Amino acid sequence: MFKPWITAALVAATLGTGALAADAPEDPAQQTDWGLYLTAREAYEMKVSKGDDVLFVDVREPIEIMFTGFTDVVDVNVPFLMVDPTAWNPEKPVLQMRRNPEFAATIAAEMEARGMDKDTPVMLMCRSGGTRGAPSANALKDLGLSAVYVVVDGFEGGTVKDDPRGPWRLKNGWKNSDLPWGYAMNKDKIPLRAE
């Protein structure tokens, strides 16, 4: 586990003077050993200011991206969980999602291909920041990276339960922060899977 003063120093060095990082999620399951969290807006600002000195990864399943949208600001899509079309989820009426066994190795390969080292900040963004954010970050522990950030509000943000249309993801998140996104997928950033 990182020491708090080291984490604070990493945040200051990575984000720059005056920038504040997002608070740690209250749920321990959504926390990481790095203790580094960003809002979608902070992730955008970090990527724009640091450019190729940071790796921004969308960890969502490409099928999900097809229907919920994509931002070309990310460097690459490396799904943490992938749809298994051969099995139903035993808890809800959807297809089963399974952990990508190549997740950490693919992140390492992407970093190596870009000439990045273990001190290069990595930002991970999922749909809402909760279910896949911290688990995807924690899957990178064995890579020895010094700064892995989770975008706490994710691509679509949090659910607003009292909206007259029903529970919609209208609170915070990349899409709701007026950041660049659309439904066109970039085939150079979303690699095809082998059969």
Rosetta blueprint (number, residue, H / E / L):
1 M L
2 F L
3 K L
4 P H
5 W H
6 I H
7 T H
8 A H
9 A H
10 L H
11 V H
12 A H
13 A H
14 T H
15 L H
16 G L
17 T L
18 G L
19 A L
20 L L
21 A L
22 A L
23 D L
24 A L
25 P L
26 E L
27 D L
28 P H
29 A H
30 Q H
31 Q L
32 T L
33 D L
34 W L
35 G L
36 L E
37 Y E
38 L E
39 T L
40 A H
41 R H
42 E H
43 A H
44 Y H
45 E H
46 M H
47 K H
48 V H
49 S H
50 K H
51 G H
52 D H
53 D H
54 V L
55 L E
56 F E
57 V E
58 D E
59 V L
60 R L
61 E L
62 P H
63 I H
64 E H
65 I H
66 M H
67 F H
68 T H
69 G L
70 F E
71 T L
72 D L
73 V L
74 V L
75 D L
76 V E
77 N E
78 V L
79 P L
80 F L
81 L E
82 M E
83 V E
84 D E
85 P E
86 T E
87 A E
88 W E
89 N L
90 P L
91 E L
92 K L
93 P L
94 V L
95 L E
96 Q E
97 M E
98 R E
99 R E
100 N L
101 P L
102 E L
103 F H
104 A H
105 A H
106 T H
107 I H
108 A H
109 A H
110 E H
111 M H
112 E H
113 A H
114 R L
115 G L
116 M L
117 D L
118 K L
119 D L
120 T L
121 P L
122 V E
123 M E
124 L E
125 M E
126 C L
127 R L
128 S L
129 G L
130 G L
131 T L
132 R L
133 G H
134 A H
135 P H
136 S H
137 A H
138 N H
139 A L
140 L L
141 K H
142 D H
143 L H
144 G L
145 L L
146 S L
147 A L
148 V E
149 Y E
150 V E
151 V E
152 V L
153 D L
154 G L
155 F L
156 E L
157 G L
158 G E
159 T E
160 V E
161 K L
162 D L
163 D L
164 P L
165 R L
166 G L
167 P L
168 W E
169 R E
170 L E
171 K E
172 N L
173 G H
174 W H
175 K H
176 N H
177 S L
178 D L
179 L L
180 P L
181 W L
182 G E
183 Y L
184 A L
185 M L
186 N L
187 K L
188 D L
189 K L
190 I L
191 P L
192 L L
193 R L
194 A L
195 E L
